[in-house]
Amino acid sequence: MEESVLCQWSVVRSLLAIVQWWAFNVTVIVMNKWIFQKCDFKFPLSVSCVHFICSSIGAYIVIKVLKLKPLIVVDPEDRWRRIFPMSFVFCINIVLGNVSLRYIPVSFMQTIKSFTPATTVVLQWLVWRKYFDWRIWASLVPIVGGILLTSVTELSFNMLGFCAALLGCLATSTKTILAESLLHGYKFDSINTVYYMAPFATMILGVPAILLEGSGIIEWFYTNQSVGSSLVIIFCSGVLAFCLNFSIFYVIHSTTAVTFNVAGNLKVAVAVLVSWLIFRNPISALNAVGCAITLGGCTFYGYVRHMLSQLQPLPGTPRTPRTPKNRTELLPLVNDKLDDKV
């Protein structure tokens, strides 16, 4: 009886973790789109900078003040040699995501973001010469096909937004590959990651944001009819962006890798549906089919990865990824669960 109660509580806890993760993720995406479209605040660099500042303050409060999470101590030299390059890629990743939201609908942006598994596999194969089972490559076919169908049939297609979203996938994949080498020896969770990277990202992005968007923001202050409410929305989006990272930490420790993968793909579907209900961007039937194929492909890819990880390789056959040849390749792989981090 006691085991049954514990099992039921575990299921409820996992569901609550997934729901709150969905809620924060979808809310942040929709609020960012609202800021660009409804508040007419068309400054993605500045919005990203606000998110980094709020995340820096939030992570400091959680770790240093409330002590809800122990601080992972990083050597001062490693902060510049390892954390700073990661922060640079992290910054580019977030900025590209906001730039894409500035120009294309949420549904299209989220579908393109699902292309990340394919870019990660290709880059790992090119950079580290990793061996991947043929079933991994086959599972990428529906993802690529779905992206192509969605792109061709997108009624609100914008080349700049499309390129920003696609480059964002490459930035996410690059971040994963760099983390395998640069963060060797440090077992970061999402909160400690934000604690170290967000201040660097703020420093990196602050000057470009002022130089490129400063004059436009000043003009916006004088011409916008609802500056006060818009600023509140921008600030709240930054606070929720940090809460999203905290929710990722919670959901990772409450679910299995398979559950996380399925929930991540369903989260994209929820984001697409909610954004369509709010913004009413036109979606054709073929476009919806392409999005569904992409999400189905991502789920299948996660399933194949999980199944192959449970198999014992036959004697004399390469592993997935293949056995490292040198000390550099002995670096640990990044937890796949953290790849979805905003």
Disulfide bonds with the S-S distance in Angstrom:
none
